[in-house]
Amino acid sequence: MLILCPNCGDRDLSEFSYVGDATVQRPNPPEARPEDWQSFVYHRQNPRGPHRELWQHNGGCRLILEVTRNTLTHEIVGTKVAGPQRAGSGT
């Protein structure tokens, strides 16, 4: 399986590490109840079809990417740099 890194081009899956679910929102610490933290840490959906995930390009530029992957076919639908990082930043 190939993943398109915006900085390095198409690369083999072996160069990447799964970081986590890109759809999960961290609770706001001053307002969060224990139940909010429990849900954040332990409760995950198991979606069928397109799903947004975070992957790090460990074997290359080390960018963290948001990858949209179809969980039924494993087809990579799209990739983009996650968060405020920019291609070539090396972070």
Backbone torsions as a table, in degrees:
resi	resn	phi	psi	omega
1	MET	NA	137.1	178.0
2	LEU	-106.9	141.8	173.9
3	ILE	-119.7	131.0	179.1
4	LEU	-82.9	112.3	173.6
5	CYS	-89.4	125.3	-179.9
6	PRO	-59.7	-21.6	-177.4
7	ASN	-94.1	-35.3	-170.9
8	CYS	-114.5	-12.0	-176.4
9	GLY	92.2	-167.1	179.9
10	ASP	-65.4	130.7	179.7
11	ARG	-137.2	154.6	179.2
12	ASP	-69.4	148.3	178.8
13	LEU	-53.0	-32.1	-177.0
14	SER	-62.6	-17.0	178.1
15	GLU	-83.1	-5.7	-173.2
16	PHE	-116.1	154.0	172.9
17	SER	-123.7	136.0	176.8
18	TYR	-70.0	130.8	-178.8
19	VAL	-103.1	-39.8	179.6
20	GLY	160.1	-175.1	-179.8
21	ASP	-78.3	122.9	-177.9
22	ALA	-80.0	-6.9	-177.6
23	THR	-94.3	-9.9	-177.5
24	VAL	-81.2	131.2	179.7
25	GLN	-104.9	127.8	178.3
26	ARG	-69.8	136.1	177.6
27	PRO	-64.8	153.9	176.1
28	ASN	-79.1	112.3	-172.3
29	PRO	-51.4	-44.4	-178.1
30	PRO	-64.7	-25.1	-175.3
31	GLU	-105.6	-12.8	-170.9
32	ALA	-73.5	137.5	173.6
33	ARG	-92.0	162.5	177.3
34	PRO	-55.3	-35.0	179.2
35	GLU	-64.5	-34.4	178.1
36	ASP	-65.5	-42.1	179.1
37	TRP	-68.2	-39.6	178.0
38	GLN	-60.7	-44.5	178.5
39	SER	-63.6	-42.5	179.8
40	PHE	-61.3	-42.4	-174.9
41	VAL	-81.0	-41.3	-168.1
42	TYR	-109.0	-26.5	-173.1
43	HIS	-96.5	115.7	-179.9
44	ARG	-128.3	146.5	174.1
45	GLN	-81.3	159.3	174.3
46	ASN	-125.3	75.9	-171.1
47	PRO	-71.1	152.9	172.6
48	ARG	-107.7	128.4	179.1
49	GLY	102.5	-156.6	-176.2
50	PRO	-60.9	133.8	-178.5
51	HIS	-147.0	140.1	179.8
52	ARG	-89.4	127.7	-179.0
53	GLU	-130.8	159.2	175.1
54	LEU	-105.4	131.3	178.5
55	TRP	-132.3	143.2	176.0
56	GLN	-109.0	135.5	179.2
57	HIS	-84.5	74.5	-177.1
58	ASN	-64.2	-34.4	-177.2
59	GLY	-87.4	15.3	-178.1
60	GLY	-149.8	-118.7	-172.5
61	CYS	-79.1	-8.2	178.0
62	ARG	70.1	12.5	175.7
63	LEU	-65.7	150.3	170.9
64	ILE	-97.4	125.9	-176.0
65	LEU	-112.2	147.8	168.7
66	GLU	-96.4	114.6	-176.5
67	VAL	-109.8	128.1	172.9
68	THR	-96.7	117.8	-174.6
69	ARG	-127.9	136.7	175.1
70	ASN	-79.1	115.9	-175.2
71	THR	-72.2	-14.5	177.3
72	LEU	-85.8	-40.7	-175.1
73	THR	-107.3	-11.3	-174.8
74	HIS	66.6	11.1	177.8
75	GLU	-68.5	133.3	174.9
76	ILE	-83.3	117.1	-176.6
77	VAL	-88.0	-33.7	-179.9
78	GLY	-171.6	160.4	176.4
79	THR	-140.4	151.6	173.1
80	LYS	-157.1	160.2	177.4
81	VAL	-67.9	132.9	-179.1
82	ALA	-85.4	143.4	174.0
83	GLY	66.3	-156.1	-173.9
84	PRO	-81.4	-1.1	-178.8
85	GLN	-66.0	153.7	176.5
86	ARG	-119.6	149.6	177.3
87	ALA	-56.4	134.7	178.6
88	GLY	88.0	1.7	-177.8
89	SER	-76.6	-22.5	178.5
90	GLY	74.8	13.1	179.7
91	THR	-106.3	NA	NA
